[in-house]
Amino acid sequence: MPKTILYTQVRGGGERIAEFPADKIKYGFRHNRPGSISFDLPLDHAKTIQGNIEEGVHEVGVEREGTEVFVGPVLTVDEDDQANTLKVGGEGLMAYLRRWHITETLTFSASTDDQFIIARALIDHHQDKAGGDVGIDTFSAEDPSGRKRDRTYKKEAQKNIYDAIVELSEVDDGFDFDFHPASRRFDLFYPKRGRRRTDIVFDRRNIRRFKRQRDATGQGSHLIGKFADELIVNAQHSGAVDKYGLTQRVIVHKDVSDRQTAVDHVLDAARVWRDVPNLISLTVNTTNPQVFTYELGDEVKVNWPSKYGTVNEFQRLIGFDVIWTAAKEEAVLYMEPL
């Protein structure tokens, strides 16, 4: 079994406060979303005290085989005296952004401001406030993406910073992003994160459980885009209409001051939403291939002879969970078609 250490540290990083015993730890990662962690601690253990682990005050981390693979804020603590447990939940560093807001008008020009510069500036905007710095590194900058954007975030709108970065990343020719757990670096990837992994195949040799979910609630064969009360896109996909009927979705842009940028965003959404999401999850061992030798965004081969519909294609890894106990370790991978 890989050596796994569960620990807490002060908010913003720094020295560890305590290391904890746990019978089971589940921690995971998501594409352009915060990861999560959950575990139970024995209430009667000497280290299970508020001074060592407190929601909103401390961070929780996981060290696996000497490498820090997860860190983020402790968000929930549930005490159960009869069960003698303290149930703890947290998320990755990205979760901090969900409680940050833009409190001054910020303006960026498509003639000068790369989308990476905008994303970093939004984080700096909050970390420059008194009490707002949680040690996110925006200075170890990669090269710019080469794609400039027009954005205006008005003070009175109090736009959420996490939402603003996600929306910026999802426009046509956007980017992927994440936070490195050990260095706390804000990583930006253009045009997208990951690479094709011809060396990795998931099939009956390493898949322990195969699950597939198809959900038509988000599908749209007719997309309507509005910008400053102007109808800018009215697009139907004939193939989607033939298959799913006329299903309509509306996008209204409020943060974009450039009309063409808004059009590009809506057209990109139209390409994504015209089909029903087809999400696959695989429960696999963590040794073949080794977990963390693949990363979010990688394209891996999945070969599964399902009775509902065989899968034999490359799929993109959009998330994975690691589930550790004293007896075994396994991973659950989440895939979507290319």
TABEL-V316692 format. One record per pair of residues at least 12 apart in sequence whose C-alpha atoms are under 7 Angstrom apart, sorted by the first residue. I is the first residue (numbers start at 1). J is the second residue. If there is no record, write none. Layout:
BEGIN
i=(I,I)
j=(J,J)
END
This chain:
BEGIN
i=(1,2,2,3,3,4,4,4,4,5,5,5,5,6,6,6,6,6,7,7,7,7,7,8,8,8,8,8,9,9,9,10,10,11,11,11,11,12,12,13,17,18,20,21,22,22,22,23,23,24,24,24,25,25,25,25,25,26,26,26,26,26,26,27,27,27,28,28,28,29,29,29,30,30,30,31,31,31,32,32,32,33,34,34,34,34,34,35,35,36,36,36,37,37,37,38,38,38,39,39,39,40,40,40,40,41,41,41,42,42,42,43,43,43,44,54,55,55,55,55,56,56,56,58,58,59,59,59,59,60,60,60,68,68,69,70,70,71,71,71,72,72,72,72,73,73,73,73,74,74,74,75,75,76,76,76,77,93,94,97,97,98,98,98,100,100,100,101,101,101,101,102,102,102,102,102,103,103,104,104,105,105,105,106,106,106,107,107,107,108,108,108,109,109,109,110,110,110,111,112,113,113,114,114,114,114,114,114,115,115,115,115,116,116,119,120,122,135,136,136,136,137,137,137,138,138,145,150,150,150,151,151,151,152,152,152,153,171,171,171,172,172,172,173,174,175,175,175,175,175,176,176,176,176,176,177,193,194,194,194,194,195,195,195,196,196,196,197,197,197,198,200,200,201,201,201,202,202,202,203,203,203,206,206,206,207,207,207,208,208,209,209,210,210,210,211,211,211,212,212,212,213,213,213,214,214,214,214,215,215,216,218,219,219,219,219,220,220,220,220,220,221,221,221,221,221,221,221,221,222,222,222,222,222,222,222,223,223,223,223,223,223,224,224,224,225,225,225,225,226,226,226,227,227,227,227,232,233,237,240,240,251,278,278,279,279,280,280,280,281,281,281,281,282,282,282,283,283,283,284,284,284,285,285,286,286,286,296,296,296,297,297,297,298,298,299,299,299,299,300,300,300,301,301,301,302,302,315,315,315,315,316,316,316,316,317,317,317,318,318,318,319,319,320,320,320,321)
j=(328,64,65,64,65,62,63,64,65,19,62,63,64,19,20,61,62,63,19,20,60,61,62,53,58,59,60,61,58,59,60,58,59,57,58,59,134,134,135,135,52,52,47,41,39,40,41,325,326,39,324,325,38,39,323,324,325,38,39,321,322,323,324,321,322,323,320,321,322,319,320,321,318,319,320,296,318,319,176,177,178,94,91,92,93,94,95,91,92,90,91,92,89,90,91,88,89,90,87,88,89,85,86,87,88,85,86,87,84,85,86,84,85,86,84,74,74,75,76,77,73,74,75,73,74,71,72,73,74,72,73,74,181,182,181,92,181,92,93,181,90,91,92,93,90,91,92,93,89,90,91,89,90,88,89,90,89,179,179,161,162,160,161,162,126,160,161,158,159,160,161,155,158,159,160,161,155,158,154,155,153,154,155,152,153,154,151,152,153,150,151,152,149,150,151,148,149,150,148,148,148,149,144,145,146,147,148,149,145,147,148,149,144,145,165,138,161,184,184,185,186,184,185,186,185,186,190,256,257,258,255,256,257,255,256,257,255,264,265,268,264,265,268,191,191,188,189,190,191,192,188,189,190,192,193,189,297,295,296,297,298,297,298,299,298,299,300,298,299,300,300,300,301,300,301,302,301,302,303,302,303,304,284,285,288,282,283,284,283,284,282,283,281,282,283,280,281,282,279,280,281,278,279,280,276,277,278,279,276,277,276,273,273,274,275,276,247,248,249,273,274,236,237,240,241,246,247,248,274,235,236,237,246,247,248,249,235,236,248,249,250,270,249,250,251,250,251,252,266,251,252,253,252,253,259,262,263,263,274,274,275,266,336,337,335,336,334,335,336,332,333,334,335,332,333,334,331,332,333,330,331,332,330,331,329,330,331,317,318,319,316,317,318,316,317,314,315,316,317,314,315,316,313,314,315,314,315,335,336,337,338,335,336,337,338,334,335,336,334,335,336,333,334,332,333,334,333)
END
